Each structure stands twice: as C-alpha cells, then as structure tokens.
Amino acid sequence: MTEEQKIILRQAWGSFGESYQLNIAIEECAEVIQAINKVKRASDLNEKFNTINHLCEEIADLENMLYQIKANLGLEKIIELKRAQKIERLRFILEDKFNKQTS
C-alpha cells in the first residue's frame, strides 16, 4: 500500500468517524465470509474464476478497513506481535503433527 493510499484511508476514518467505519468493517467481514462460501460452492471453472475474483474484491475491501482500524486505534505494533505469536504457535502445531505422522 502506498503512503498516499494510507493517507486516504486515514482521512476516511476521520471523515466518517470511528463508529461508522467499525460498522463498515463488520459488513466487510460478513461479505468475505459470504464470498468464501460462494467459492466453496462453485461448480465449474468459470464460476470458480468469477467467485474467486469477487472474493479478491471483498478481501481488498476488508484489508482497507483493517488498515483503518489498526492505524487509527494505534494497534499496528501489537497486531504484529500477536501475528508472530500465532505463527509460532502454528509452527509448534505443525511440528507436532509431522512428528506424529512419522512415528
């Protein structure tokens, strides 16, 4: 994301307000869930392509909202820490699963 894009997203938060933008973020979460379900149900290649394209659009919308939340509530550093912790936990889970499969 460019610096200009970040500025625009921060301006949207300031312009529309926290409560409004948090509601939009909730809506975007729901739209991503719905789009994922449509990808899972796609029955042919053309439908799969179209549903994946739509999923990409919805993910982009959600990522824009998540950026606004992180930037405007000052959560960027704590989220990076939490992400690293979650990935480390996943590493242990995967190692445990691998060890059980090879035993």
CORJO-V207683 format. One line per field, one symbol per residue. ss: DSSP state (h for helix, s for strand, l for the rest). burial: b if it has 24 or more other ideal C-beta (glycine too) atoms within 12 Angstrom, else e. A space follows every 50 residues. Layout:
# CORJO-V207683
ss = ???
burial = ???
This chain:
# CORJO-V207683
ss = llhhhhhhhhhhhhhhlhhhhhhhhhhhhhhhhhhhhhhhhlllhhhhhh hhhhhhhhhhhhhhhhhhhhhhhllhhhhhhhhhhhhhhhhhhhhhhhhh hhl
burial = eeeeeeeebbebbeeeeeeebeebbeebeeebeebeeeeeeeeeeeeeee beeebeebeebbebbbbbbbbbeeeeeeeeeeeeeeeeeeeeeeeeeeee eee
